Amino acid sequence: MIDIASPQRLHLDSDALVHNWRWLARHGGAEAGAAIKADGYGLGARTVMERLAAAGCRHFFVATWGEAAALMPLPEGVALSVLHGVGAEDMIAARMIPARPVLNSPQQVARWREAGEGLPCDVMIDTGMNRLGLRVEEAMAGALDGLAIETLHSHLASADEDSDQNGQQLAAFHAVRTQIAARRYSLANSAGICLGADYGFDLTRPGIALYGGIPRREAEGHIRQVAFPEARVLQVRDVPAGETVGYGAAWTAPRDSRIAVVNLGYADGYLRCHAGSGGGRWNGRKLPLVGRVSMDLTAFDARDATEIAEGDWVTVDYDLPRESAACGLSQYELLTGLGARFDRREK
């Protein structure tokens, strides 16, 4: 098989990842797990799991059984939970893969009770989000009797806002905790951790903040950037003053300019909304994005990087909160949208 180098690289700063997890563990008032669904939010779930497990993380969360299977074998001492529970078509995988389903409905509870062979499970209680989970009254009515519940979960709907719903869900989960026996209890995601230790219970489930996202102002100055996309320069060209660049002639050179055309576009998850605000760096020098982002190509103004040449690598600006504010995409979309063309590697 021919080994072909990708013209895009996505670097994972594992030291920053571990730093973020440790800060979240300290601030959350409870043991911190890690959400590694969507292939570790696009950064590589296995690498993320291995680095955090080495740092002491013991609880990981994925969305589907396919994601769970891709992580086998697990590091020693690590537990994995599948957040979407167990459908009828998942039962073979759920019995064979050493991971726990997070049961989300009376139907899933009945299915696991009938065919789960007495294996431990997790359970999700809906305390107000109306997405996944048993309603509180269903759980209180004895639907969970006899199950070996490792972790009883709920999920905050508005933790990234100063909302009365946060306190309401906290109170509801406290009430559920007194009625349903489980080995541990878990409510807080990244934003929930920032609400304070009252939301921590026994285990937190950080996601976006692990990977450099800022879910609330309390995390500012503490969370480090983790993802660093890079793309190779395909061509450097001189553009005389008055000529235009790219589709729709959206940018006109105000002076004689030097333009670096980079192997990156919306097919890679670097979307058109970055036009007008995006940029990159080469050897520490700023490269403002010019014109439109096209499917596979983006142009950068290299007036302050006159030595840049074909084959050089441009580091794309990707500080999550700053880029989210500039382009309108959520921090989650910015990360998980980065495409399969990127060669994932560690810094």
Sequence and secondary structure as in RCSB ss.txt:
>XXXX:A:sequence
MIDIASPQRLHLDSDALVHNWRWLARHGGAEAGAAIKADGYGLGARTVMERLAAAGCRHFFVATWGEAAALMPLP
EGVALSVLHGVGAEDMIAARMIPARPVLNSPQQVARWREAGEGLPCDVMIDTGMNRLGLRVEEAMAGALDGLAIE
TLHSHLASADEDSDQNGQQLAAFHAVRTQIAARRYSLANSAGICLGADYGFDLTRPGIALYGGIPRREAEGHIRQ
VAFPEARVLQVRDVPAGETVGYGAAWTAPRDSRIAVVNLGYADGYLRCHAGSGGGRWNGRKLPLVGRVSMDLTAF
DARDATEIAEGDWVTVDYDLPRESAACGLSQYELLTGLGARFDRREK
>XXXX:A:secstr
      SEEEEE HHHHHHHHHHHHHHHTSEE EE HHHHHTT HHHHHHHHHHHT  EEEESSHHHHHTT S  
TT EEEETT   GGGHHHHHHSS EEEE SHHHHHHHHHHSTT  EEEEEESS  SSSEEHHHIIIIITTT  EE
EEE   SSTTS  HHHHHHHHHHHHHHHHS  SEEE   HHHHHT GGGTTTEE   GGGGT   SGGGTTT   
 EEEEEEEEEEEEE TT EESGGG EE SSSEEEEEES  GGGT  GGGTTT EEEETTEEEEEES   SS EEE
E TT TT  TT EEEE   HHHHHHHH   HHHHHHT  TTSEEEE 
